[in-house]
Amino acid sequence: MAEFDPIDHWFDKGFRIEKTKRPKAAAITKVRAASGHTSAKAGVKFSSSAKIKNIKSVINKSPEVVVKITGKSNGLKTLKNHLDYISRNGELELKNEREETIKGRAGLKDIQNELKALKFIPDESKDREYIHVLFSMPASTPEAELKSAVEQFCKEEFANRRYVMALHNDTDHTHMHVAVGTRDKDNHQTDYGHQERLSPRKNDLFRWRQGFADKLRENGIDAAASERRHRFNYRKAENATVRQIKDKTSNTPKVSQDLAEEIKVALKAGNRPLNPALEKAEANKQEALEGWQKVAENLEASGDNELAKKVRAFMSEADNPIVTRNQELYDKAQEKDRGKEEVELDL
């Protein structure tokens, strides 16, 4: 199967490590050069034809994986608070990089004592000692398969890191929390200020999404990892806090109230809201179309005409107009008989 160069940048993005200013002392420089080795230089191991499988999942509109950094711990004290949270104060089972199961308050205390004894991280630090990573899928995702996928991913991607993970299934999306150490676990006892640290950027998170999706597919769960623009989707997801307020209370968030008022004013004046990001969205659409076009051509050249046909059908979705949430609400409201009833917006 031919490699698809035009979309390599969708799947093969580089890994970066944050580097603090190098000291002049040659000995410290040498230590730091060795301290920053990350498993990501080898990184998560993708299955054969992972790109093709991901393309199929994207055009089939399989669930998109979510991988995001939710916070950080700047020392042992804040790490303790985070582990209390992800374990629900010891009620949920944790697992570490050695595949050991950690249970109860006693288990949480053991983690703290171990890190303190090893002098792995200080009680307080000006640097990020752990990052908090969330791996999420829809609630219908089988828990055992999701857990296995995350465990496999972390074992490969964070092979030289300490980490602790926990599964949460009490929200709309089944997810796992993973606290990952930023230090190389084999070189942690060097000068705290002179270490290279795990510091993922946007490109790194996208590669993590690809790896997570691939591990899910290996465990029998169809999943996709693409950017919104690759799916011709230019509207950001609703703010999580706003969504939680709407889902869990009877209150209407202030941002929704303000939006409703803006739409009503626009309707009264007969002014349809503008899309301030239209030009950028059109440029992203064109770039994505060019990429998909080349994918289809390469598929045809390799003899996979059936998949190429599906890709071209998927490309037709770019014909849909680019409409903002405000414009959509305005258009829906216009369809109602405003002379007979008060406009009610589905916010």
Buried (B, 14 or more C-beta within 10 A) or exposed (E): EEEBEBBEEBBEBEBBBBEEEEBEEEEBEEBBEEBBBBBBEEBBBBEEEBBBBBBBBBBEEBBBBBBEBEBBBBBBBBBBEBBEBBBEEBEBBBBBBEEEEBBBEEBBEBBBEEBEEEEBBBEEBEBBBBBBBBBBBBEEBBBEBBBBBBBBBBBBBBBBBBBBBBBBBEEEBBBBBBBBBBBBBEBBEBEBEBBBBBBBEEBBBBBBBBBBBBBBBBBEBEBBBBBBBBBBBBEEEEEEEBEEBBEEEEEEBEBBEEBBEBBBEBBEEEEEBEBEBEEEBEEBBEEBEEBBBBBBBBBBEBEBEEBBEBBBEBBEEBEEEBBBBBBBBBEEBBEBEEEEEEBEBEB
